[in-house]
C-alpha cells in the first residue's frame, strides 16, 4: 500500500520557520515528481512547489518564491519543504503529492498520490 506521510507542521509566529517532511512508503518515487500543495477551509487546494525526480527542475508558486525551498532525498523516498519568513496567510493544511499523470504540475488533479496533510498555523 502506497503511503505519503507528512510531518513537521505546527504553530509558529510570523517571521518564523518550519520544515515539512513527506516520507513515502510502499513504492519508490525516486523517478517521479513530488510536490507540495496547501488548502484552507472553503478554498481550493493550491500549488506551492514541485521538484522533478532529480531536482533539476523546480517550480514555486509566486507566494512561495524566495521564502520556501523544496528538496528531496531519493534514497529516503522523502521530500521536504523548508519554509521561512512565514506569514499568517501561509496558514493552511499542507499536503505532499507525487507522481504526475496529468498535464500540469500546478493542477492538484494531475497527481496520483497524496498525503493526509499537516497543519501549519502562523500567528501574527
ABEGO torsion letter per residue (X at the ends): XBBBBBBGBEBBBBGBBBBBBBBBBGBBAAABBBBBBBBBBGBBBBBABBBBAAGABBBBBAAABGABBBBBBAAAGBBBBBBBGBBAAABBBBBBBBEBABABAABAAABABBBAEBBBBBBX
